[in-house]
């Protein structure tokens, strides 16, 4: 009887050992978690250090934002005597944010898909940064919604359109900008800044701005954060918004942009919207 009991106990031990996953024939060793690195200095919009994990994915540096939701921002800066990685991207969860905005040498807005459960990696365009780029500003949040506005008919629209078509070569019409954003709180500096930025953008393309012919431009959406609050709270202070409608060539075009980080504000928006207006007029 004792021999039988010993035999049963031995088999039980053997079976228990065989059931351990580590020696099971089909067992696969779990993939090791990526090793966290510190390649970039990350700062929140208020200037405090941010602690989002960074990982290498082959030759792409991934900033892990899979824990974020709603709206926010972070600045990525190079430590001294270092160079930017070949590729940089972020990791987010589908549906946690609607878009990622990247501001470096140029501005990119990347939509985030809503379907799926696994985190996705979104790589930045190589043109966003160069070796000399001081920082990349990354913001996440919701797709902007711009106010609708009713544009009144301009009595001289047909005449302006006809004159615009007969402008000399390499000449573009000027801008006749007016406010049309209801009870929005206006800033009188916006229109002069837009006109100046439009002329600068035209000069960079070797274009002359006509003093005799202009196109009507209506500011239909405007919201500006208090600069002090913007610098202190960044995205928590909301967004600066600037949206215009441009009538040219018998059509009405929309040009709009926004800023959510703590470093760039309405001056930068005036520049980008003015350049966008020039793009619409020149057909770029």
TIZABA-205285 format. One record per residue: residue number from 0; residue in one letter; x, y, z of N, C-alpha, C in turn. Coordinates in steps of 0.05 Angstrom, whole numbers, padded with zeros to 5 digits. Each point is the difference from the previous one (the first is absolute). Example, Ala and Ser with C-alpha at 12.3 -4.5 7.8 and 13.67 -1.06 7.14 Angstrom:
% TIZABA-205285
<atom 0, a, <00264, -00114, 00156>, <-00018, 00024, 00000>, <00018, 00024, 00000>>
<atom 1, s, <-00007, 00021, -00014>, <00016, 00024, 00001>, <-00015, 00022, 00014>>
//
This chain:
% TIZABA-205285
<atom 0, x, <00017, -00024, 00000>, <-00017, 00024, 00000>, <00017, 00025, 00000>>
<atom 1, x, <00022, 00000, 00016>, <00018, 00023, 00002>, <00013, 00005, -00027>>
<atom 2, x, <00007, -00023, -00014>, <00012, 00003, -00026>, <-00019, 00014, -00020>>
<atom 3, x, <-00025, -00008, 00002>, <-00020, 00012, -00018>, <-00003, 00030, 00005>>
<atom 4, x, <-00001, 00007, 00026>, <-00002, 00028, 00007>, <00024, 00017, -00009>>
<atom 5, x, <00023, -00012, 00003>, <00025, 00014, -00009>, <00000, 00004, -00030>>
<atom 6, x, <-00010, -00021, -00014>, <-00001, 00002, -00030>, <-00020, 00022, -00008>>
<atom 7, x, <-00023, 00001, 00013>, <-00020, 00021, -00007>, <00011, 00028, 00006>>
<atom 8, x, <00014, 00003, 00023>, <00011, 00026, 00007>, <00021, 00008, -00020>>
<atom 9, x, <00016, -00019, -00009>, <00021, 00006, -00020>, <-00012, 00009, -00026>>
<atom 10, x, <-00021, -00013, -00009>, <-00013, 00007, -00025>, <-00012, 00028, 00002>>
<atom 11, x, <-00012, 00006, 00024>, <-00012, 00027, 00003>, <00021, 00021, -00002>>
<atom 12, x, <00024, -00004, 00012>, <00021, 00019, -00002>, <00009, 00004, -00029>>
<atom 13, x, <00002, -00023, -00014>, <00009, 00000, -00028>, <-00020, 00015, -00017>>
<atom 14, x, <-00026, -00005, 00004>, <-00020, 00014, -00015>, <-00001, 00030, 00006>>
<atom 15, x, <00004, 00007, 00025>, <00001, 00028, 00008>, <00023, 00014, -00014>>
<atom 16, x, <00023, -00014, -00002>, <00023, 00012, -00014>, <-00005, 00003, -00029>>
<atom 17, x, <-00014, -00019, -00012>, <-00006, 00001, -00029>, <-00019, 00023, -00006>>
<atom 18, x, <-00017, 00007, 00019>, <-00020, 00021, -00005>, <00012, 00028, 00002>>
<atom 19, x, <00025, 00002, 00009>, <00012, 00027, 00002>, <00005, 00011, -00028>>
<atom 20, x, <-00009, 00024, -00006>, <00003, 00010, -00028>, <00028, 00001, -00010>>
<atom 21, x, <00020, 00003, 00018>, <00027, 00004, -00009>, <00012, -00024, -00013>>
<atom 22, x, <-00012, -00025, 00005>, <00011, -00023, -00013>, <-00021, -00012, -00019>>
<atom 23, x, <-00022, 00013, -00004>, <-00021, -00010, -00018>, <00011, 00003, -00029>>
<atom 24, x, <-00004, -00020, -00018>, <00012, 00001, -00026>, <-00008, 00025, -00016>>
<atom 25, x, <-00025, 00011, 00003>, <-00009, 00023, -00016>, <00004, 00026, 00015>>
<atom 26, x, <00014, 00001, 00022>, <00003, 00024, 00015>, <00019, 00019, -00015>>
<atom 27, x, <-00008, 00026, -00001>, <00016, 00021, -00012>, <00009, 00020, 00022>>
<atom 28, x, <00025, 00006, 00000>, <00010, 00019, 00020>, <-00012, 00027, -00006>>
<atom 29, x, <-00011, 00014, 00021>, <-00012, 00026, -00005>, <00020, 00020, -00010>>
<atom 30, x, <-00010, 00018, -00018>, <00018, 00020, -00012>, <00007, 00021, 00022>>
<atom 31, x, <00026, 00005, 00003>, <00008, 00019, 00021>, <-00011, 00028, -00006>>
<atom 32, x, <-00007, 00014, 00021>, <-00010, 00028, -00003>, <00023, 00018, -00010>>
<atom 33, x, <-00007, 00020, -00017>, <00021, 00017, -00010>, <00014, 00016, 00023>>
<atom 34, x, <00025, 00004, -00003>, <00015, 00015, 00020>, <-00003, 00030, -00003>>
<atom 35, x, <-00008, 00013, 00022>, <-00004, 00029, -00001>, <00027, 00014, -00003>>
<atom 36, x, <00000, 00021, -00015>, <00024, 00016, -00005>, <-00006, 00029, 00006>>
<atom 37, x, <00021, 00017, 00000>, <-00004, 00029, 00004>, <00017, 00014, -00022>>
<atom 38, x, <-00013, 00004, -00023>, <00013, 00013, -00022>, <-00007, 00029, -00002>>
<atom 39, x, <-00025, 00007, 00008>, <-00010, 00028, -00002>, <-00008, 00010, 00027>>
<atom 40, x, <00003, 00025, 00005>, <-00011, 00013, 00024>, <-00028, 00009, -00006>>
<atom 41, x, <-00019, -00010, 00016>, <-00028, 00006, -00004>, <-00010, 00020, 00021>>
<atom 42, x, <-00015, 00020, -00009>, <-00010, 00021, 00018>, <-00030, 00003, -00005>>
<atom 43, x, <-00015, 00002, 00022>, <-00028, 00007, -00002>, <-00004, 00028, -00009>>
<atom 44, x, <-00025, 00008, -00007>, <-00005, 00027, -00009>, <00006, 00021, 00020>>
<atom 45, x, <00000, -00007, 00026>, <00006, 00019, 00021>, <00030, 00001, 00006>>
<atom 46, x, <00017, -00015, -00015>, <00029, 00001, 00004>, <00010, -00021, 00019>>
<atom 47, x, <-00017, -00015, 00013>, <00010, -00021, 00018>, <00008, -00025, -00015>>
<atom 48, x, <00018, -00017, 00010>, <00009, -00024, -00014>, <-00024, -00019, -00003>>
<atom 49, x, <-00001, -00013, -00023>, <-00020, -00020, -00006>, <00014, -00028, 00000>>
<atom 50, x, <-00015, -00020, 00008>, <00012, -00026, 00003>, <-00012, -00021, -00018>>
<atom 51, x, <-00007, 00007, -00024>, <-00010, -00020, -00019>, <00023, -00019, -00008>>
<atom 52, x, <-00005, -00026, 00000>, <00021, -00019, -00007>, <00009, 00004, -00029>>
<atom 53, x, <00026, -00007, -00005>, <00011, 00001, -00027>, <00012, -00027, -00006>>
<atom 54, x, <-00004, -00010, -00024>, <00010, -00026, -00008>, <00011, 00001, -00028>>
<atom 55, x, <00019, -00017, -00005>, <00010, -00004, -00028>, <-00016, -00022, -00013>>
<atom 56, x, <-00010, 00006, -00024>, <-00013, -00020, -00017>, <00016, -00001, -00026>>
<atom 57, x, <00020, -00018, -00001>, <00021, 00001, -00021>, <00014, 00027, 00001>>
<atom 58, x, <-00001, 00016, -00022>, <00014, 00026, 00001>, <-00020, 00023, 00004>>
<atom 59, x, <-00023, -00006, 00011>, <-00020, 00020, 00006>, <-00003, 00004, 00030>>
<atom 60, x, <00002, 00024, 00009>, <-00004, 00006, 00028>, <-00030, 00005, 00005>>
<atom 61, x, <-00012, -00016, 00017>, <-00029, 00002, 00005>, <-00004, 00013, 00027>>
<atom 62, x, <-00016, 00021, 00001>, <-00009, 00012, 00025>, <-00027, -00011, 00007>>
<atom 63, x, <-00002, -00014, 00023>, <-00024, -00015, 00007>, <-00021, 00019, 00013>>
<atom 64, x, <-00020, 00007, -00016>, <-00022, 00016, 00010>, <-00026, -00017, 00002>>
<atom 65, x, <00004, -00026, 00003>, <-00024, -00018, 00001>, <-00017, 00005, 00025>>
<atom 66, x, <00011, 00014, 00020>, <-00016, 00005, 00024>, <-00014, 00026, 00000>>
<atom 67, x, <00002, 00016, -00021>, <-00013, 00027, -00001>, <-00028, -00002, -00011>>
<atom 68, x, <-00016, 00020, 00006>, <-00027, 00002, -00011>, <-00008, 00030, 00001>>
<atom 69, x, <-00022, 00006, -00013>, <-00009, 00028, 00001>, <00019, 00018, -00017>>
<atom 70, x, <00011, 00020, 00013>, <00018, 00019, -00014>, <00024, 00006, 00017>>
<atom 71, x, <00023, 00005, -00012>, <00024, 00006, 00014>, <00023, 00005, -00019>>
<atom 72, x, <00023, 00003, 00010>, <00023, 00005, -00017>, <00027, -00004, 00015>>
<atom 73, x, <00020, -00004, -00016>, <00027, -00004, 00011>, <00020, 00010, -00020>>
<atom 74, x, <00022, 00011, 00010>, <00022, 00009, -00018>, <00023, -00020, 00003>>
<atom 75, x, <00011, -00008, -00023>, <00023, -00018, 00000>, <00025, 00015, -00009>>
<atom 76, x, <00020, 00001, 00018>, <00024, 00015, -00005>, <00024, -00019, 00001>>
<atom 77, x, <00021, 00006, -00016>, <00024, -00016, 00000>, <00018, 00008, 00023>>
<atom 78, x, <00011, -00020, 00014>, <00021, 00006, 00019>, <00024, 00012, -00015>>
<atom 79, x, <00017, 00014, 00015>, <00024, 00013, -00012>, <00018, -00021, -00013>>
<atom 80, x, <00012, 00008, -00022>, <00020, -00016, -00014>, <-00011, -00027, -00010>>
<atom 81, x, <-00025, 00001, -00008>, <-00013, -00024, -00011>, <-00013, 00007, -00027>>
<atom 82, x, <-00009, -00020, -00015>, <-00013, 00005, -00025>, <-00027, -00014, -00001>>
<atom 83, x, <-00018, 00010, -00016>, <-00026, -00013, -00002>, <00002, -00028, -00011>>
<atom 84, x, <-00017, -00018, 00009>, <-00001, -00027, -00012>, <-00009, 00002, -00029>>
<atom 85, x, <00005, -00021, -00015>, <-00007, -00001, -00028>, <-00031, 00003, -00002>>
<atom 86, x, <-00014, -00013, 00017>, <-00030, 00001, -00001>, <-00010, 00003, 00029>>
<atom 87, x, <-00022, 00015, 00002>, <-00014, 00005, 00026>, <-00030, -00005, -00004>>
<atom 88, x, <-00012, -00011, 00020>, <-00029, -00004, -00002>, <-00012, -00001, 00028>>
<atom 89, x, <-00026, -00003, 00002>, <-00014, -00003, 00025>, <-00018, -00025, 00000>>
<atom 90, x, <-00006, -00010, 00023>, <-00017, -00023, 00004>, <-00025, 00010, 00014>>
<atom 91, x, <-00024, -00006, -00012>, <-00025, 00009, 00012>, <-00020, -00024, -00001>>
<atom 92, x, <-00021, 00002, 00015>, <-00021, -00019, 00000>, <-00023, 00010, -00019>>
<atom 93, x, <-00010, -00018, -00017>, <-00023, 00009, -00017>, <-00023, 00011, 00016>>
<atom 94, x, <-00011, 00022, -00008>, <-00022, 00012, 00013>, <00006, 00017, 00025>>
<atom 95, x, <00025, -00001, 00010>, <00007, 00015, 00024>, <00002, 00030, -00007>>
<atom 96, x, <00010, 00006, -00024>, <00001, 00028, -00010>, <-00009, -00001, -00029>>
<atom 97, x, <-00007, 00023, -00011>, <-00009, 00001, -00028>, <00022, 00006, -00019>>
<atom 98, x, <00020, 00016, 00009>, <00022, 00007, -00018>, <00025, 00006, 00016>>
<atom 99, x, <00023, -00002, -00014>, <00026, 00008, 00010>, <00010, 00022, -00018>>
<atom 100, x, <00007, 00023, 00013>, <00011, 00022, -00015>, <00030, 00003, 00007>>
<atom 101, x, <00017, 00001, -00020>, <00029, 00002, 00003>, <00009, 00026, -00012>>
<atom 102, x, <00015, 00016, 00015>, <00010, 00025, -00009>, <00031, 00000, 00003>>
<atom 103, x, <00014, 00001, -00022>, <00029, 00002, 00000>, <00008, 00019, -00022>>
<atom 104, x, <00015, -00010, -00020>, <00007, 00016, -00023>, <-00025, 00005, -00017>>
<atom 105, x, <-00020, -00017, 00003>, <-00026, 00003, -00013>, <-00021, -00011, 00019>>
<atom 106, x, <-00025, 00005, -00007>, <-00022, -00009, 00017>, <-00014, -00023, -00014>>
<atom 107, x, <-00003, -00022, 00015>, <-00015, -00023, -00010>, <-00023, -00007, 00019>>
<atom 108, x, <-00023, -00006, -00011>, <-00023, -00009, 00017>, <-00007, -00028, -00009>>
<atom 109, x, <00001, -00019, 00019>, <-00003, -00029, -00007>, <-00025, -00010, 00015>>
<atom 110, x, <-00019, -00010, -00015>, <-00025, -00011, 00011>, <00006, -00027, 00014>>
<atom 111, x, <-00014, -00006, 00021>, <00003, -00025, 00015>, <-00026, -00016, -00004>>
<atom 112, x, <00003, -00025, -00010>, <-00024, -00016, -00005>, <-00013, -00007, 00026>>
<atom 113, x, <-00026, -00005, -00002>, <-00016, -00006, 00024>, <-00004, -00030, 00004>>
<atom 114, x, <00003, -00016, -00020>, <-00005, -00029, 00003>, <00026, -00015, 00009>>
<atom 115, x, <-00005, -00022, 00014>, <00023, -00016, 00010>, <00005, 00004, 00029>>
<atom 116, x, <00015, -00019, 00012>, <00006, 00002, 00029>, <00030, 00002, 00005>>
<atom 117, x, <00017, -00010, -00019>, <00028, 00001, 00004>, <00012, 00027, -00006>>
<atom 118, x, <00020, 00009, 00015>, <00012, 00026, -00005>, <00012, 00001, -00029>>
<atom 119, x, <00000, 00023, -00012>, <00011, 00004, -00027>, <00023, 00020, 00001>>
<atom 120, x, <00019, -00005, -00017>, <00024, 00018, -00002>, <-00004, 00018, -00024>>
<atom 121, x, <00002, 00026, 00004>, <-00002, 00020, -00021>, <00027, 00014, -00004>>
<atom 122, x, <00011, -00003, -00024>, <00027, 00011, -00005>, <-00002, 00028, -00012>>
<atom 123, x, <00017, 00018, 00009>, <00000, 00027, -00010>, <00013, 00001, -00028>>
<atom 124, x, <-00008, 00019, -00016>, <00013, 00004, -00026>, <00029, 00009, 00004>>
<atom 125, x, <00018, -00009, -00016>, <00029, 00007, 00003>, <00004, 00031, -00002>>
<atom 126, x, <-00018, 00014, -00014>, <00004, 00029, -00003>, <-00008, 00016, 00024>>
<atom 127, x, <-00010, -00013, 00021>, <-00008, 00014, 00025>, <00024, 00011, 00015>>
<atom 128, x, <00023, -00014, -00002>, <00023, 00009, 00015>, <00025, -00004, -00017>>
<atom 129, x, <00020, 00017, 00007>, <00027, -00002, -00011>, <00020, -00002, 00023>>
<atom 130, x, <00025, -00001, -00007>, <00021, -00002, 00021>, <00000, 00024, 00018>>
<atom 131, x, <-00007, 00023, -00011>, <00001, 00025, 00015>, <-00027, 00007, 00014>>
<atom 132, x, <-00020, -00017, -00003>, <-00026, 00006, 00013>, <00002, -00001, 00030>>
<atom 133, x, <-00008, 00022, 00013>, <00003, 00002, 00029>, <-00019, -00019, 00015>>
<atom 134, x, <-00025, -00001, -00010>, <-00020, -00016, 00014>, <-00023, -00008, -00019>>
<atom 135, x, <-00014, -00021, 00008>, <-00024, -00008, -00014>, <-00023, 00003, 00020>>
<atom 136, x, <-00021, 00013, -00007>, <-00023, 00004, 00017>, <-00022, -00019, -00008>>
<atom 137, x, <-00008, -00017, 00018>, <-00020, -00021, -00006>, <-00025, 00006, 00017>>
<atom 138, x, <-00023, 00003, -00014>, <-00025, 00004, 00013>, <-00020, -00021, -00008>>
<atom 139, x, <-00017, -00007, 00018>, <-00022, -00019, -00006>, <-00026, 00011, 00009>>
<atom 140, x, <-00021, -00008, -00013>, <-00026, 00011, 00008>, <-00022, -00007, -00020>>
<atom 141, x, <-00019, 00018, -00002>, <-00024, -00005, -00017>, <00003, 00015, -00027>>
<atom 142, x, <-00014, -00010, -00020>, <-00001, 00014, -00025>, <-00013, 00027, 00004>>
<atom 143, x, <00012, 00022, -00010>, <-00012, 00026, 00004>, <-00026, 00004, -00016>>
<atom 144, x, <-00018, 00014, 00013>, <-00026, 00007, -00013>, <-00001, 00030, -00004>>
<atom 145, x, <-00002, 00009, -00024>, <00000, 00029, -00006>, <-00029, 00009, -00004>>
<atom 146, x, <-00005, 00025, 00009>, <-00027, 00011, -00001>, <-00008, 00005, -00029>>
<atom 147, x, <-00025, -00004, -00006>, <-00011, 00007, -00026>, <-00008, 00029, 00000>>
<atom 148, x, <00003, 00013, -00023>, <-00007, 00028, -00002>, <-00013, 00005, -00027>>
<atom 149, x, <-00019, 00018, 00000>, <-00014, 00008, -00025>, <00016, 00023, -00013>>
<atom 150, x, <00008, -00004, -00024>, <00015, 00020, -00015>, <-00019, 00016, -00017>>
<atom 151, x, <00000, 00026, 00005>, <-00018, 00018, -00015>, <00012, 00004, -00028>>
<atom 152, x, <-00018, 00004, -00019>, <00009, 00004, -00028>, <00015, 00027, -00002>>
<atom 153, x, <00022, -00001, -00015>, <00016, 00025, -00004>, <-00009, 00012, -00027>>
<atom 154, x, <-00009, 00025, 00000>, <-00010, 00012, -00024>, <00020, 00002, -00023>>
<atom 155, x, <00026, 00002, 00007>, <00020, 00002, -00021>, <00015, -00026, -00005>>
<atom 156, x, <-00013, -00022, 00007>, <00013, -00026, -00002>, <00007, -00006, -00029>>
<atom 157, x, <-00019, 00004, -00019>, <00006, -00006, -00028>, <00023, 00017, -00011>>
<atom 158, x, <00000, 00026, 00008>, <00021, 00017, -00010>, <00027, -00008, 00012>>
<atom 159, x, <00001, -00007, 00026>, <00025, -00009, 00012>, <00010, -00025, -00013>>
<atom 160, x, <-00018, -00019, -00006>, <00008, -00025, -00012>, <00011, 00005, -00028>>
<atom 161, x, <-00013, 00017, -00015>, <00010, 00006, -00027>, <00028, 00013, 00001>>
<atom 162, x, <00004, 00019, 00019>, <00026, 00013, 00002>, <00021, -00019, 00009>>
<atom 163, x, <-00007, -00019, 00018>, <00019, -00020, 00010>, <00010, -00017, -00023>>
<atom 164, x, <-00017, -00006, -00019>, <00008, -00017, -00022>, <00019, 00015, -00019>>
<atom 165, x, <00001, 00026, 00001>, <00017, 00015, -00018>, <00024, 00012, 00014>>
<atom 166, x, <00007, -00010, 00023>, <00023, 00009, 00014>, <00025, -00006, -00016>>
<atom 167, x, <00021, 00017, 00002>, <00025, -00006, -00014>, <00012, -00027, 00010>>
<atom 168, x, <00018, -00011, -00015>, <00013, -00025, 00008>, <00014, 00003, 00027>>
<atom 169, x, <00000, -00022, 00015>, <00013, 00000, 00026>, <-00011, 00021, 00020>>
<atom 170, x, <-00025, 00006, -00004>, <-00013, 00020, 00018>, <-00025, -00013, 00012>>
<atom 171, x, <-00005, 00004, 00026>, <-00023, -00011, 00013>, <-00016, 00024, 00012>>
<atom 172, x, <-00026, -00004, 00003>, <-00016, 00022, 00012>, <00006, 00004, 00029>>
<atom 173, x, <-00006, 00024, 00010>, <00003, 00005, 00028>, <-00024, -00012, 00016>>
<atom 174, x, <00000, 00003, 00026>, <-00021, -00010, 00017>, <-00016, 00022, 00012>>
<atom 175, x, <-00026, -00001, -00003>, <-00019, 00018, 00014>, <-00013, -00015, 00022>>
<atom 176, x, <00011, 00001, 00024>, <-00008, -00017, 00022>, <-00020, 00015, 00018>>
<atom 177, x, <-00022, -00013, 00007>, <-00019, 00012, 00019>, <-00009, -00021, 00020>>
<atom 178, x, <-00010, 00009, 00022>, <-00009, -00019, 00021>, <-00029, -00008, -00006>>
<atom 179, x, <-00006, -00026, 00004>, <-00027, -00011, -00004>, <-00003, -00024, 00018>>
<atom 180, x, <00007, 00003, 00026>, <-00002, -00023, 00018>, <-00019, 00005, 00023>>
<atom 181, x, <-00021, 00016, -00006>, <-00021, 00004, 00020>, <00011, 00016, 00024>>
<atom 182, x, <-00005, -00011, 00024>, <00008, 00014, 00024>, <00027, -00010, 00011>>
<atom 183, x, <00017, -00010, -00017>, <00026, -00009, 00009>, <00016, 00024, 00010>>
<atom 184, x, <00018, -00005, 00019>, <00017, 00021, 00011>, <00023, 00005, -00019>>
<atom 185, x, <00001, 00023, -00013>, <00018, 00005, -00022>, <00027, 00012, 00010>>
<atom 186, x, <00020, -00004, -00017>, <00027, 00012, 00005>, <00007, 00016, -00024>>
<atom 187, x, <00002, 00027, 00003>, <00005, 00018, -00023>, <00027, -00005, -00013>>
<atom 188, x, <00018, -00015, 00013>, <00026, -00005, -00012>, <-00001, -00022, -00021>>
<atom 189, x, <-00021, -00016, 00000>, <-00002, -00024, -00017>, <00001, 00007, -00030>>
<atom 190, x, <-00017, 00019, -00009>, <-00001, 00006, -00028>, <00027, 00011, -00010>>
<atom 191, x, <00012, 00020, 00013>, <00027, 00009, -00010>, <00020, -00023, 00000>>
<atom 192, x, <00000, -00018, 00020>, <00019, -00022, 00000>, <-00004, -00018, -00024>>
<atom 193, x, <-00026, -00006, -00006>, <-00006, -00017, -00023>, <00009, 00012, -00026>>
<atom 194, x, <-00005, 00026, -00004>, <00008, 00013, -00024>, <00031, 00000, -00003>>
<atom 195, x, <00014, 00006, 00022>, <00029, -00001, -00001>, <00011, -00028, -00006>>
<atom 196, x, <-00012, -00020, 00013>, <00009, -00028, -00005>, <-00006, -00008, -00029>>
<atom 197, x, <-00023, 00009, -00011>, <-00007, -00006, -00028>, <00021, 00012, -00019>>
<atom 198, x, <00007, 00025, 00005>, <00020, 00013, -00017>, <00028, -00013, 00002>>
<atom 199, x, <00007, -00008, 00025>, <00026, -00014, 00003>, <00000, -00027, -00014>>
<atom 200, x, <-00022, -00014, 00002>, <-00002, -00026, -00014>, <00001, 00003, -00030>>
<atom 201, x, <-00013, 00021, -00011>, <00001, 00006, -00028>, <00028, 00007, -00009>>
<atom 202, x, <00014, 00016, 00016>, <00027, 00008, -00007>, <00019, -00024, -00001>>
<atom 203, x, <-00004, -00019, 00018>, <00017, -00024, 00001>, <-00004, -00016, -00026>>
<atom 204, x, <-00023, 00002, -00012>, <-00006, -00014, -00025>, <00005, 00018, -00025>>
<atom 205, x, <00012, 00024, 00005>, <00006, 00019, -00021>, <-00025, 00009, -00014>>
<atom 206, x, <-00021, 00005, 00016>, <-00025, 00010, -00010>, <-00005, 00028, 00010>>
<atom 207, x, <-00013, 00016, -00016>, <-00007, 00028, 00007>, <-00029, 00001, 00009>>
<atom 208, x, <-00005, 00014, 00021>, <-00028, 00004, 00010>, <-00011, 00025, -00012>>
<atom 209, x, <-00022, -00002, -00014>, <-00012, 00023, -00013>, <-00012, 00019, 00020>>
<atom 210, x, <00004, 00026, -00005>, <-00013, 00021, 00017>, <-00027, 00009, -00012>>
<atom 211, x, <-00006, -00009, -00025>, <-00024, 00009, -00013>, <-00022, -00020, 00001>>
<atom 212, x, <00007, -00026, 00002>, <-00020, -00021, 00000>, <00002, -00016, 00027>>
<atom 213, x, <-00023, -00005, 00012>, <00000, -00015, 00025>, <-00023, -00020, 00000>>
<atom 214, x, <00003, -00020, 00017>, <-00022, -00020, 00003>, <-00011, 00002, 00028>>
<atom 215, x, <-00027, -00004, 00003>, <-00012, 00002, 00026>, <00007, -00024, 00018>>
<atom 216, x, <00007, 00005, 00024>, <00006, -00021, 00020>, <-00015, 00006, 00025>>
<atom 217, x, <-00016, -00019, 00010>, <-00015, 00003, 00024>, <00011, -00017, 00023>>
<atom 218, x, <00006, 00012, 00022>, <00008, -00016, 00024>, <-00026, -00011, 00013>>
<atom 219, x, <-00004, -00026, -00003>, <-00026, -00012, 00009>, <00003, -00015, 00026>>
<atom 220, x, <00025, -00006, 00008>, <00003, -00015, 00025>, <00025, 00011, 00014>>
<atom 221, x, <-00002, 00009, 00025>, <00023, 00011, 00014>, <-00003, -00005, 00029>>
<atom 222, x, <00022, -00010, 00012>, <00001, -00003, 00029>, <00030, 00001, 00008>>
<atom 223, x, <00006, 00018, 00018>, <00028, 00003, 00009>, <00002, -00003, 00030>>
<atom 224, x, <00019, -00017, 00009>, <00005, -00003, 00028>, <00015, 00025, 00011>>
<atom 225, x, <-00003, 00005, 00025>, <00016, 00020, 00013>, <00029, -00010, 00000>>
<atom 226, x, <00019, 00016, -00011>, <00028, -00009, -00003>, <00012, -00010, 00026>>
<atom 227, x, <-00005, 00013, 00023>, <00011, -00009, 00025>, <-00012, -00026, 00009>>
<atom 228, x, <-00026, -00004, -00003>, <-00013, -00025, 00007>, <00010, -00022, -00019>>
<atom 229, x, <00003, 00007, -00026>, <00009, -00020, -00019>, <00028, -00010, 00007>>
<atom 230, x, <00018, 00018, 00008>, <00027, -00008, 00007>, <00000, -00017, 00026>>
<atom 231, x, <-00018, 00006, 00018>, <00000, -00014, 00025>, <-00014, -00027, -00002>>
<atom 232, x, <-00022, -00002, -00014>, <-00016, -00024, 00000>, <-00001, -00015, -00026>>
<atom 233, x, <00010, 00012, -00022>, <00001, -00014, -00026>, <-00027, -00009, -00009>>
<atom 234, x, <-00003, -00026, -00006>, <-00024, -00012, -00011>, <-00023, 00003, 00020>>
<atom 235, x, <00005, 00002, 00026>, <-00021, 00003, 00019>, <-00014, 00027, -00003>>
<atom 236, x, <00012, 00018, -00014>, <-00013, 00026, -00005>, <-00017, 00000, -00025>>
<atom 237, x, <-00002, -00023, -00013>, <-00015, -00002, -00025>, <00018, 00004, -00024>>
<atom 238, x, <-00012, 00009, -00022>, <00014, 00003, -00025>, <-00004, 00028, -00012>>
<atom 239, x, <00021, 00010, -00013>, <-00003, 00023, -00017>, <-00011, -00009, -00027>>
<atom 240, x, <-00020, 00014, -00011>, <-00012, -00008, -00025>, <-00002, 00024, -00019>>
<atom 241, x, <00005, -00005, -00025>, <-00004, 00021, -00020>, <-00010, -00013, -00026>>
<atom 242, x, <-00024, 00008, -00009>, <-00011, -00011, -00024>, <-00011, 00022, -00018>>
<atom 243, x, <00006, -00001, -00026>, <-00009, 00020, -00019>, <-00014, -00013, -00024>>
<atom 244, x, <-00016, 00016, -00013>, <-00011, -00007, -00026>, <00010, 00020, -00021>>
<atom 245, x, <00008, -00011, -00023>, <00013, 00017, -00021>, <-00017, -00003, -00025>>
<atom 246, x, <-00008, 00022, -00012>, <-00014, -00001, -00025>, <00019, 00007, -00022>>
<atom 247, x, <00004, -00019, -00019>, <00018, 00005, -00022>, <-00007, -00018, -00023>>
<atom 248, x, <00000, 00012, -00024>, <-00006, -00016, -00024>, <-00028, -00012, -00001>>
<atom 249, x, <-00019, 00014, 00013>, <-00027, -00010, 00000>, <-00006, -00022, 00020>>
<atom 250, x, <00019, -00006, 00018>, <-00003, -00020, 00020>, <00007, 00011, 00027>>
<atom 251, x, <-00010, -00014, 00021>, <00007, 00008, 00028>, <00016, -00023, 00012>>
<atom 252, x, <00023, 00007, 00010>, <00018, -00020, 00012>, <00001, 00004, 00030>>
<atom 253, x, <00004, -00022, 00014>, <00004, 00001, 00029>, <00030, -00004, 00006>>
<atom 254, x, <00011, 00016, 00018>, <00027, -00004, 00010>, <-00001, 00003, 00030>>
<atom 255, x, <00010, -00019, 00014>, <-00002, 00001, 00030>, <00024, -00015, 00012>>
<atom 256, x, <00005, 00007, 00025>, <00022, -00014, 00014>, <-00005, 00006, 00030>>
<atom 257, x, <00015, -00014, 00017>, <-00002, 00004, 00029>, <00026, -00008, 00013>>
<atom 258, x, <00004, 00010, 00024>, <00024, -00006, 00016>, <-00009, -00008, 00028>>
<atom 259, x, <00012, -00021, 00011>, <-00008, -00009, 00026>, <00023, 00000, 00020>>
<atom 260, x, <00025, 00003, -00009>, <00022, -00001, 00019>, <00006, 00026, 00014>>
<atom 261, x, <00019, 00000, 00018>, <00006, 00024, 00016>, <00019, 00019, -00014>>
<atom 262, x, <00012, -00008, -00022>, <00022, 00016, -00011>, <-00009, 00017, -00024>>
<atom 263, x, <-00019, -00011, -00015>, <-00009, 00014, -00024>, <-00028, 00010, 00003>>
<atom 264, x, <-00005, 00025, -00009>, <-00027, 00012, 00004>, <-00010, 00013, -00025>>
<atom 265, x, <-00015, 00022, 00003>, <-00014, 00012, -00022>, <00018, 00012, -00021>>
<atom 266, x, <00024, 00010, 00007>, <00018, 00009, -00021>, <00007, -00021, -00020>>
<atom 267, x, <00005, -00024, 00011>, <00006, -00023, -00018>, <-00024, -00008, -00017>>
<atom 268, x, <-00024, 00002, 00012>, <-00024, -00007, -00015>, <-00005, 00020, -00023>>
<atom 269, x, <00005, 00026, 00005>, <-00003, 00019, -00021>, <00018, -00006, -00024>>
<atom 270, x, <00024, -00010, 00007>, <00019, -00007, -00021>, <-00009, -00024, -00016>>
<atom 271, x, <-00008, -00021, 00014>, <-00008, -00025, -00014>, <-00026, 00004, -00016>>
<atom 272, x, <-00019, 00015, 00010>, <-00025, 00004, -00014>, <00005, 00019, -00025>>
<atom 273, x, <00017, 00019, 00003>, <00007, 00017, -00022>, <00014, -00016, -00022>>
<atom 274, x, <00018, -00017, 00007>, <00013, -00017, -00020>, <-00020, -00019, -00013>>
<atom 275, x, <-00018, -00011, 00016>, <-00021, -00017, -00011>, <-00018, 00015, -00020>>
<atom 276, x, <-00006, 00025, 00006>, <-00016, 00017, -00018>, <00015, 00004, -00026>>
<atom 277, x, <00026, 00005, 00001>, <00016, 00003, -00024>, <00000, -00026, -00016>>
<atom 278, x, <00001, -00022, 00013>, <-00001, -00026, -00014>, <-00026, -00003, -00015>>
<atom 279, x, <-00022, 00007, 00013>, <-00026, -00002, -00014>, <-00002, 00018, -00024>>
<atom 280, x, <00011, 00025, 00003>, <-00002, 00019, -00023>, <00018, -00009, -00023>>
<atom 281, x, <00023, -00011, 00006>, <00019, -00008, -00021>, <-00005, -00028, -00010>>
<atom 282, x, <-00019, -00014, 00014>, <-00006, -00028, -00009>, <00020, -00020, 00008>>
<atom 283, x, <00015, 00005, 00020>, <00020, -00019, 00009>, <-00012, -00021, 00019>>
//
